[in-house]
Amino acid sequence: MYVHVHACRLAMPQATQSHFYINPLGELDVELAGRHCRLHGRFGELEFQPEPTGDWLLRCGQDWQLKLKSRDARSVQCLIEQAREEMEALMRDL
């Protein structure tokens, strides 16, 4: 089981360097530069919404939200899907 990592700079207004850690257990952690705590969410709590500016809003329920550039949002969505597939494969092998 692997944790997938995606590094990017968030869209404005935050424009903060970030690292997304996606694992097959259905969890996403986001580490923001200059902050001492990680944002955490389960796949079922995450929602991607397109913005009129072309950016995407990533929400985790009522807990937190981040604005991502379109290519980064697509990369994170793809990594989440890969992690889901890995977990399904692991469960089938058991």
C-alpha positions as CSV (number, residue, x, y, z in Angstrom):
1,M,0.0,0.0,0.0
2,Y,1.4,3.3,-1.0
3,V,0.7,6.9,0.0
4,H,0.5,9.1,-3.1
5,V,1.8,12.7,-2.7
6,H,1.0,15.7,-4.8
7,A,2.8,19.0,-4.3
8,C,1.3,22.3,-5.6
9,R,0.8,25.9,-4.8
10,L,-2.8,26.7,-3.9
11,A,-4.8,29.2,-6.1
12,M,-5.2,32.7,-4.9
13,P,-5.9,34.2,-2.4
14,Q,-4.0,31.6,-0.3
15,A,-1.2,30.9,-2.8
16,T,0.4,28.6,-0.2
17,Q,2.7,25.7,-1.0
18,S,1.0,22.5,-0.1
19,H,1.4,18.7,-0.1
20,F,-1.5,16.4,-0.5
21,Y,-1.1,12.9,1.0
22,I,-3.6,10.4,-0.4
23,N,-3.8,6.8,0.9
24,P,-5.8,3.8,0.0
25,L,-7.5,3.7,3.4
26,G,-9.7,6.5,2.1
27,E,-7.9,9.4,3.7
28,L,-6.5,12.7,2.5
29,D,-4.1,14.8,4.5
30,V,-3.0,18.3,3.4
31,E,0.1,19.9,4.7
32,L,0.3,23.7,4.2
33,A,3.7,25.5,4.3
34,G,4.0,27.6,7.5
35,R,1.3,25.7,9.4
36,H,1.9,23.2,12.1
37,C,-1.2,21.1,11.7
38,R,-2.5,19.1,8.8
39,L,-6.0,19.2,7.3
40,H,-7.6,15.8,7.2
41,G,-10.5,14.4,5.4
42,R,-12.0,11.1,4.3
43,F,-12.8,10.5,0.6
44,G,-16.6,10.4,1.3
45,E,-16.4,13.9,2.9
46,L,-14.5,15.6,0.0
47,E,-16.3,17.6,-2.7
48,F,-14.7,19.3,-5.7
49,Q,-16.6,22.2,-7.2
50,P,-15.6,24.2,-10.3
51,E,-15.3,28.0,-9.8
52,P,-16.2,30.6,-12.5
53,T,-12.5,31.6,-12.6
54,G,-11.5,28.1,-13.8
55,D,-10.1,27.1,-10.4
56,W,-11.6,24.4,-8.3
57,L,-12.8,24.5,-4.7
58,L,-12.0,21.4,-2.6
59,R,-14.3,21.2,0.5
60,C,-14.2,18.7,3.3
61,G,-17.7,19.0,4.8
62,Q,-17.9,22.1,7.0
63,D,-14.3,21.6,8.3
64,W,-12.2,23.2,5.6
65,Q,-11.9,24.3,2.0
66,L,-9.0,25.1,-0.4
67,K,-8.9,26.6,-3.8
68,L,-6.9,24.6,-6.4
69,K,-5.7,25.3,-9.9
70,S,-7.6,23.2,-12.4
71,R,-4.6,20.9,-13.2
72,D,-3.9,20.3,-9.5
73,A,-7.6,19.5,-8.8
74,R,-7.5,17.0,-11.6
75,S,-4.3,15.4,-10.3
76,V,-5.7,15.1,-6.8
77,Q,-8.9,13.6,-8.1
78,C,-7.0,11.1,-10.2
79,L,-4.8,10.1,-7.2
80,I,-7.9,9.6,-5.1
81,E,-9.4,7.3,-7.7
82,Q,-6.1,5.4,-7.9
83,A,-6.1,5.0,-4.1
84,R,-9.7,3.7,-4.2
85,E,-8.8,1.2,-6.9
86,E,-5.8,0.0,-4.8
87,M,-8.0,-0.5,-1.8
88,E,-10.5,-2.5,-3.8
89,A,-7.7,-4.7,-5.2
90,L,-6.3,-5.2,-1.7
91,M,-9.7,-6.3,-0.4
92,R,-10.2,-8.7,-3.3
93,D,-6.8,-10.3,-2.6
94,L,-7.8,-10.9,1.0
